[in-house]
Amino acid sequence: MSYCRWSSNNSMCDVYVYEDVAGGWTTHVAAKRRVLPPIPSLPLGRVPNRIWALWERRVRSLSLRLIPVRPIGLPYDGCSFTDSTPSACADRLESLRDMGYRVPLYAIDALREEDQETTMTDIIAERDRLRKALSFYADASRYDGPNQRLHEPDEWSDAAGLSTYRLDVTRDNGTIARQALREENDVHI
């Protein structure tokens, strides 16, 4: 999905920004820009399709070809960047905008919004993972007593290579885990 293209804002945008299929958020900075804005597009749907197509093919495309382009003359002309998060990409776009590149504000806003959605998704996934672990340890029937092996090994200790945590190291038969689950249910994250 792209957040903005060089054709955005009536072809007056200096960046092309998209979520990369290889991972991350990629920004390509233009090396040149038009010295004047081209003739704008007609609003699609407000004029007959035949007139709109004629306008785009003839009038607008001619203005795009006739308006000269010049080097932008800023430090990152022609550069590309890949950021690991939408927030980092938004920060980069703000930095480029502060330098004088034409960056649409709506692209920065969309990246900030996506970062908030990603963060909330990560929080919910972590909450669910912790709830599952607490539920496992809260079950008193799994214990033989303090520092005794659990009847069933847990997936979290095995994944981390920590076989010692397969013991009832809390010496409470799951009391702390049950208490944490009760408190978590009261909070409703």
N, C-alpha and C positions, 0 to 999 in steps of 0.2 A: 504494500500500500504506500502510495506517495503522499507526502504532506504538502509539498509544493514542487512545482516544476519551473523550468526557465520560461515556459509559456504562461505561468501564473501572473496575475495582476497585469493583464494586457501585455504580456511578453516583457515585463519590466522587473523580473525576479532574477537575482544573481545566483541562486542556489537551487539544486535539485536534491530533495531529501526523501528517503524512503526506508522502510524496514527491509533489511537485506535478508534474502532467503538463506544466505550463508551464516547468518547471525549478526546481531547488532543493528544499528541505525546508521546508514551511510549518507554523507553529505558530499556532493560534488559542487565546487565553486566555479562559476563561469570565469573565463579568462578575458572575455570581451562583453560589452553591452551596447545596446543601441543608444545613440545620442538623443533621440526623441522617441516618445511613445508612438507606436503605430496606430493606424485607424482602428478603433475598437470593433469587436464582433457585434453583430446585431443580436439582441436577445432571442434565443431559440424559443419557438412557440408563440412569439408575439407577431411574427411576420410569416407569410406563407413560406413553406420549405423551399420552394423554387427560388424565391428572392433571397432567402438566407444563403442558400448554396452558391448562387451567383455572386453575392456580396463576399463570401469567404474566399471563393476561388479567384475572383478577379480583383476586387477593390482592396480587401484586407491583405491578401498575399502579395499584391503589388507594393503596398506600403511597407510590408515587411522586407521585401527585396530592395527597395529604394533607400530606406533609411540606413545610413552608414553605421557600422559598428566600430568601436574603438577599444583598445585595451583599458581595463578598469584602472589599473595602476595602484592596486593595493597589495599587501604582502602575500595573500593566499590565493591570488589569481590562478585558476587552473588546478588547484589542489583538491584532493579527496580525503575524507576522514571517515572512520568508522568508530562509533561510540557504543559502549556495551549496554547502556540504558537509555530510555527515552529522555530522562532528566539530563543526562550528560550531553545528549544531542541538543536539547533545548538550550543548555548553557552555552554550547558552542555557537549555536545560531544567534544568541544574544550577543556574544562576543563579536561575531562577524558583523552583526548589525551595528554595533557600537563603532566598529572600524570604518563603516561607510558602505558596506555591502547592502544591497536591497534584499531584505528578508521579510516576508510577510509575517505580521504578528500572529495571524491565525495558525500558522504552522508551529510556532513556539507554544501557543496555547494548547494545541492538539497534542503535542508531545508531553506537556506537563500533565494534561488530563490522562493520557495513556499511562504515564508513570504512576499516577495515583491509583489507577485501576490495577496495574501490575503489582504494586505494593500490597494492596488489599487482598489480592488473590494469594500472594505469598504468605501473608499473615494467616489467612483462613486455612491454607494447606498445613502450615506449621502447627496451628491450634489443633487441627484434626489429628495430626501425627502424635502430638503430645497427649491428647485425650486417649488415643488408642494405647499408648504406652502406660499411662496412668491406670487405665482400666485393667490392663494385664496385671500390674503390680498390686492393684487394690483387691484382687481376688484372693482372699485368705486361704482358700482351699488349695492353692498352689504351694503352700509352704509346709515344711516339716519342722520348722523351728529356727531359731537364730543361727546364722551361718551354715545353714543346711542347703543342699542343692534344691532348686525348684523342681517340681514334678515335670514341668514342661519348660524347655529352654525358650528364651525370648529372642525375637528376631533382631532387636536393637543391639544387644550385647554381641551376638554373633557377627552382625554387620560391621561393628567397630573392632572386632577381634578381642573383646574384653570378656573372656570366659569367667572371670572372677565375679562379674556382676550377675551371673546366674545364681548366685547365693543370696539368701535373705540378709543382705548387709545392713539393712535398717534395724533388724531385730525387733520389728514391730508387727509382723504378719500382714503388712499392707496398710496399716493404719494411716500413715502419712499420705499415701497415694489416695486412699478413700477421702481423706480430709481435703486434699487438693481438688479432687473431682467435685466435691460438694461446693467448695468455694468458687470453682470455675462455673458451675451451674448457676450460682447466685449472681455472678457478674454478667453472664450472657455476652461473651465476646462476639 
